[in-house]
Amino acid sequence: MNDGVDSWIANEFSGVCPVRDLLDRIGDKWSVMVVLRLGRGTERFRALLRAVDGISQRMLTVTLRALESDGLVHREVFDTRPPSVAYSLTPLGVSLLVHISALANWAMEHEAEVKEAQAAFSAKTAKAPSEHRN
């Protein structure tokens, strides 16, 4: 590997690991979905709410604020009645999009294999007696 990754692996359980901290914040499913959606272009709040299936208004607000705080999303307020807001990826967000898109592509490419493994695991564990009963 490289020195950066080796260093991270050596300190992965450290409470002050910057990689762990950032992955905790951007690795949740809503952040990934929002970044992927904004990768298509600027979106208004309501359009994002409709586009990201299953997200609540509150969770979208929390997610957008966190992404904005990390410098990944730009928030633009328009002086209209009622006020409207649009969100877009910053250059930093676009640089993250490349990697998130690669992960999304991997997930789509290997979805069937993962589901097969899950089914096999479920079948195996349903038949086997529990090894760790309390």
N, C-alpha and C positions, 0 to 999 in steps of 0.2 A: 504494500500500500504506500501511502505517502506520509510524511512526517505529521501533517495536520490531522489526518485520520487516526494515525497511531497514537498521537497525543490525546485525542478525544476518547479513544477506546480505553486508554490507561486511566482516564479521569471520568469515565461515563457515569459513575455513581456519585460523583462529587455534587453537592448541593449548589455549587457556584459555577457549574459547567455552562458556558454560554451557548453551546450547541444544544444541550438539553433544554435550556430555558427557551430558546427560540423555537425549537421543534414542538415543545409543549404548546406554544402560542399559535403557531401556524399549522400544526399538524392535525388539528381537529377537522371533522368532516365539513363543518359549515364554512370554515375559512377556505378550505380547499375548493369547495363548490363556488363560493363567491369569487375567488380569484379566477377560477376557470371561466365563470360567466363574464366577469369584467374583461377577460382576455379577448372577448368578442367586440368590446368597445364600451363607451360611456353608457351608463344606465341610470335612470331615476330610481328612487327608492321603491316606489310601487311596482315598477317593472321588475326589479330584482326580486321583490317579495313574490311575485307571480312566477318568475322563472326558476327560482330555487325551491323545488318541490319539498314540502314538509317543514320548511323553516317558519318559525313564528315571527311576528313583527318585532317582538322584544329581542329574540335571539339574533335577528338580522341587524338590529340596532347595535347590540353588544359586539357582534362580529365585525361590523363596519368600523366601529370606534377603535377596536383593538388593531385592526389592519391599518387604520389611519395613524394611530399612535406609533406603530412600528415603521411608518413611512412607506407602506406598500400601496396605500389607497389615497387618492386625492378627493376631497369633498368640496363641491362647489355649490354655494347657496345662491339662488336666483331671487331677485327682488320682485316677486310676483305675489298676487293674492289668490289663494293662499300661497305661502312661500313654497318653493320647490327646491329640491336638492338633487344633484347628480353626482355620481361616483365614477371614478376611472382609476386605472392602475397608474402608479408613478413609474418612472424608469426602474426603480428598485423592484417594484411589483412585477414589471414586465420581465426582469431578470429571473425572478422566482417562478413566473409562469412557465418558462421553458422547462424547468425541472418538474413542476407539478404536472404539466402536460405529459411529460415522459412517464411519470408514475401512473397517470390515468390511462395512457396507452398500454402500459404493461398490464394494468388491471383488466382492461377489456380483452387483451390478447390471451390472458391466462385465466379468465373467469371460469371456463368450463373445467379446467384442471383443478382449480381451487375448490369448486363445488364437488367434484368427484372425491377429492381428498377429504373434504368435510363429511360427505356421506359415508365414506369408508371408515373414518374415525368414529362417527356416531354409531355405525353398525358394530364396530369392534368394541366400543365401550359399553354398548347396551347389552352385549352378550357376556362380557367379562365381569366377574364380581369386583366390587370396589376394593382397591388395595389400601385405601386410606380412610377407613371409617372411624369416626370418633365415638 
